[in-house]
Amino acid sequence: MKKAMVFGAGISGLGAEHLLKNMGYEVILVDDKKGISSKEGMEYLDEIEIFVKSPGVPYNEIVMKAKEKKIKLIDEIELSYEYMLQYEIKSKIIAVTGTNGKTTTTTKITELLQYAGYKAEYAGNIGVSYAELLLKHKDLDYIVLELSSYQLENLLDFKPWITMVINLTPDHLSRYKDTNDYYKTKFNIGKNQNENDYFIFNLDSKEVVERENFIFGRKIKISQNINKECDFWVKDGKLYGKDGKILECAKLSLKGKHNLENVLFIVAAAKIVGIQNEKIREFLYNTKTIEHRMEDFFNYGKVKFINDSKGTNIDSTKFAVEAFDQCILICGGFDKKLDWSPLAELIKIHAKEVYLIGETADEINRILLEKGYDSSRVFLLRDLKSCLLNMKERFTSEEPQVVLLSPATSSFDQFNSYEHRGEVFKELVREIFGR
């Protein structure tokens, strides 16, 4: 029997394990909690044909040894695509990456496709793994994939029909040698495209435009500004395509400049598919915001609580604090080795007070004080429960406040995922302020 090794037993790794077994492989699962250890796994390398590395696990000794032995090293995204080819699954792939806006864009493209009558589901970096989706659904018209840079590192033949890099700003520098390495990895998403495929090209993102030579699909150009080169653009509060006005921006249910960027991608994808303007308008005027992204979920009298746990980098938090100016901000988390000075500047301008949590708390506190932020407005309490208990003692329900959780970094120091962090935040707020 053919043998494969899967390193990492998270959502992606377990999906890969199930898919490989379905393909007739004996699978060796390497994971300190749910499988054998990396050290034990080294003993099986000579027996395996495929090594599937989960996105969250490091490039440690066993991964490098598999490379050295020239074992086929791929990730679950590549494995799933190869499964589609082998079993002639005809679903068209729409693939989404970028630093910010991935989840909103992925979710809303999927929901719009469903609204227009297509069989469509999303997977990848949200919801279920690509592999599990394929095992569950064999007859989808469209598979919409949100893909992180980690999931784009070991691709060979993966080839979406429509792809997009929404925007690029510094992130994950604990993983990559520099920002250019991170940005280049993002563009792996379309490296196998040709003129029969589509790349939605954001002319407003300088870092994307500078990497135009990495684009091989047919470019569909979008911009929030008037641009004669554009296929889709905004002018005088209206979104246009080459066939005329599509929608009025003021009527969009997804508010803010960052969401208008997302909407341009959603509209461009919908028009490539062939969805009529009327359907696009109906959907985008009425759709709801996604969970964990500027989610207004609880009021304690005049105190409003906003869950923006999806704010996993500085630019994401920038959008949130600008939307809720003079908020009580809760931020901090896993240390990605970023420059926290831009975050400190945002806090100085937009946050009335700041509560700091996680690994980055001390460093952000140090930079804030260096920049002259009043130390009496900083609460270095390190975890969500302590922050909320402190607020309960200090705030009355009659004083208008906006409490915004927008961490500006990943969750892995204290939580399993941004979803887990958001759920814990909401549960604690309801428990502490709902009494």
N, C-alpha and C positions, 0 to 999 in steps of 0.2 A: 504493500500500500504506500502511496505517496505520502511524504511527511512535510509539514510546515510548522514554523514556530511563530507564535504571536507574543510580542513583548509588550505587556501592559494590559490590565484587565478592567479598564474603564469602559465607557459606552462604546467607543470606537473599537477597542481591542476585542471585546466580547462579540460585537457585531461581526468582526473579521473571523473570529473563531467559528461562529455559527455558519457563516458563508462558506468557509473552507471545508467544513464537515459536509455541507450540502454538495460541495464539488468533489467529494470523495477523498479528502485528505485526512490523515491522522494528524491531530494538532497537539503540539506541545505548548502549553501556556506558561509563560514566564512572568511571574508577579509575586512579590514577597508575601502578599496576603492571600491571594486566591489561586496561585499556581506554584511552580517551583522557583527557586532563587536563580538569580543571574549566574551565580557560580555553578550551580547544578546544570543550568541550561547550556553552559559552555561544552559540556560533555556530549551533547546531542547535535552539535553544529554539523558534524560530518554526515549526518543522516538526512538532513533537510534540504528541500529544493527551494523553498520560499521563506523569507524572513519578513514578517509584517511588524513594523514598528509603530506603536501608538503615538499620537502627536504629542502627548504630554510628557513622555518619558525621555530621559537624557540620552545623549550619544555616549554611552559608557562603554566599558570594555567589551561586553558581549556584542554590541552593535558594531564596534570597530573591528572585532574579530570576524564577524559575518562578512563585512566588507572586504577584509583582507583575503578571506577564502573565496571571494567572488560569488557568494550566494546572492540570489536575486533579492535585493533589499527594496521593499516598497512600503507604502502605507495603505490604510484601509480604503482610501479614495481610489487609488490606482487598482487595487484588488477588485473593488466593486465595479469599476468601469470594465475591467477585463471580463468579469462575470457577465455583464450586459452583452459584450461582444460574443462571448462563447455561447450564450443561450439565446442570442438574437432577440434581446429585449429592445423594442423600438422606441421607448420613451425618449423624448428630446430633453436635453440637459440645459438648464439655465444656471450658471454658476456666478456667485456673488462673493467678492472680497473687497478689502479696503480697511482703513483703520477705524472709521466711524460710519454708522448707518447700515451696517450689514444686516442686522437682525430685522430692523424695520423694513428694509427693502426686500429681503428674502420673504418675510412673512406676508407682506402686502402684495407682492407679485403673485404668490401662491393663492392668496384669498381672491384676488381679482380674476385669475384664471378660473378658479372654481365658480365665481360669480357669473362668469361668461359662459359657463357650461362645460368646461374642460375637466377631465380627471387629472388633478395635480396635487402633489404633496411636497412638503419641504423636509430636508434632512441635513446632516453634516454637523456643523458646529452648534446647531440648535435642535431640540427635539430628539429624534432617534438618529442612529447612524445610517449612513447611505446603505450599508450592507443589510441592516435589518429591514429597511424600507423595501429593498429589492426582494427579500424573502417574503414579505407580506403582500406586495403589490406587483403583479406581472403585466398589468394592462394600463398603466398610467400614460396619459398624453404627455405630461411634463413632470420632470423631477427638478425642483429648485433647491440648489445646494448653497448654504452659507459655508464658506471655507476660510479658516484662519491661516495665517502664514505657516504655522506648524503643520497643517494638513497639506500644504503645497510643496513640502520640501523634497519628497521622494516620488515625484510623478514621472512616468515614462511615456505612456500613450494617451493619457486622459485628454479628452477633446470635447468641450461643451459646444453646443450650437450657438448659444448667446452667452457672453461673459462680460464682466464689468469689474473695474477697480474703482470704487466709489471716490476715494480720496486717500491721501497718504500723509501721515504725520508721524513723528518719532514714537516708537513703542517697542516693547519686548527687547530692550537692549541688554538684558541679562542673558539673552539667548543668541543674539547676533553680534557680529564683531563691530558693526556700525550701522547707521541708518541706511546707507546705500545697500548693504547686504540684506537688510530687512525688506526694503522696497523691491529689490530685484527678485526676492523670493515670492513676493505678492504676484509678480508678473508671470510666474510659472503657470498661472491659471489659464492663460491663453496661448502657451508656447506651441501647441500643436494645431492651432486653428489655421484655416485657409480662407480663400475668398468666398467660400460657400457658408462661412460662419460669420457671426456678428460680434463686434466688440463695441460696447457703449462707452464713448470716449468723453470724459469730463474736461472740457476746456477751462474750467474754473480752478482746477487743481494743478498748480505749478509743477509739483513733483510727478504727477501723471503725464502731463504734457512733455516734460523733459525726457520721458522714457518711451516716447512714441515709437522708437525703433524696435521696441519689444512687442509691438502689436502686429499680428499677422492676419487677423480677421478683417472683415469689411467694417470700417469705422462709421458708427452712428454718433454724430457729434451733438453734445448737449451743453447748455450754458444758462445761468440765471441772468445773463446780460444779453443785450441785442448783439447778435453776431451773424454776419451774412454767410458765414461758413456753416452755421448750425442746421441740424435737422430738427431740433426741438429747443426752444428758447423762451425767455420771459420778457415781456414788454408791457409797461403800463398796467401791471397787476394781472396780466393774462398770460397763460401758457399756450404757445403756438407750435404747430408742426407745419410742414411744408404744404399740407392741405388746408391750412387755416387755423382759426382759434379752436382749442380743445377744451379749455376750462378757465374759470375765474379763480385766481389764487385765494381771494378773500373767503371763498366758500369751502375751501379745503378743511377737512376736520383735523388733519395733521398740521399743526401750527409751527411757525418758526422757520428761519432761513435754512437751517440744517435739514428740516423736513421737506422744504421745497427742493433741495438737492435730491433727496430720496425720491420725491414724486417725479422728478424729471427722468430718473432711471426707470421707475415703475411704468410711466407713460411710454417711454421709448421701447421697453420690452413688450408692452401690450400691443403697440402698433406694429412691431415686427411680427408678432404672432397673428395679428389681423383683427384685434378686438375693436369694435366700433366706438367712436367718441362718446356716444350717449351712455354706453355701458361703463366706460372709464369714468365719466363724470358722476354717474349715479353712485359708483363704488367709492370714489375718493372724496366725495362730499359727505359721506355718511359713515365711513369706516372708523373704528375706535383705535386709540393708541394701544401699543403693546404693553404687556406686563413688564415691570422693572425698568421702563424707560419713561422718566418724568411722569410717573403714575400717581395721580392724586387719589389716595385710597382711604384717608381717615381724617376726620375733624374732631378736635377736642375743643368744643366751643368755637372760639375765633382762631384757634391754633390749627393750622393746616399741615398735614404730613405728606411729603412727596417721596416716593421710592424711585430713585434713579440708580439702582444697583448696577444697571447695565453701563453706567458711566465708568468705564475701565481704563480710561486714559485722560490726559489733561484736556484735550480738545473736547471730548464728550462732556466733561464737567463744565467747561467754558460755556457751552450751549445752555446747560441747565442753570448755572448761576446767573447768567444774563437774563434768562427767562423769569427767574425768581430773585430779582435784585434785593439786596439787604436781607437775605435769608439767614437762618441759623444753619450753617453747613456742617455736616458730618462727613469727614473724608479720611483717607489713608487706607493702607492695606499692604499687600505684597510688594516688596522692593524690586522693581524692574530695572534699577540702576539708571533712572532717568534724571534729568536736570529738573529739580522741583521749583526752581526760581519762577518760571512762568505761572505755576499754580499759586505761589505766594503772592504774585502780583494780582492775580484774579481775586484771591481772597481779600486782599487789601481794598479792592474796588467794590466788590459785590457782596461780601459776607459781613453781617453785623457782628456775628460771633462764629467761632469755629471749634468744633469738637474733633479731636484727632484720635484715630484708632490704628491698630495694626503695626506692622514692622516699620513703616515709614514715619510713624508719629513723631519720634524724636527729631528726625532730620527736617521734617516740614516745620516743626516748632522752632528749631534753630534758625532756619532761613526766614521765617516770619518775623522773629525778634530782630534779626539782623536788618531787615527791611523796615523796621520801625512800627510794626503792628503792635497795638496795645496788648501787653501780656495779660491784662485782666479780661480780655475778650477771647483768650485761648484756654481751652479745657483739654488737658492731656490725660484722658481717661482710658484710652487704649482698647476698650471693647464696647459694643453697642448697648448692652444692658446698663452698664455704668453711666453711659451718656444719657440714656433715656430716664433713668432714675434721678439723675441730677436735674434734668429739665423738669421733671414732675415736681420737684421741690421748689424750683425757681419760678416756673411759669404759672400764670392763672389762665383760666379758660376765657377770660374777658379781654385779655391783651392780644391784639392781632399779631401773629407770628407765622412764618413759613419755616418749617423744619425740613431740610433737604438732605437726604442721604445721596451723595454723589461722590463716590470714593476716589475717582481719578486714577485708579489702578486696579490690578487684579485682586482676587479674593483668596488666593490659595494659602495665605498665612494662617487664616482663621476659619475658612469655609471651603466646601467642596467645589463651589462654582458661584458665579454672580447670581444665579437663580436661588441657590441655597442662601446666600447672604441676604437677598431681597426678601425671601420668605421669612427668615429669622427676624429681620427688621420689622416686617408687618405684624408678625405674631407678637413680638415684644411690645410694639406700640399699642396694639389692641389690649394686651394683657395689662400694661402699666397705666395707660390713659383711659381705658374703657371701664375701669372699676367704678 
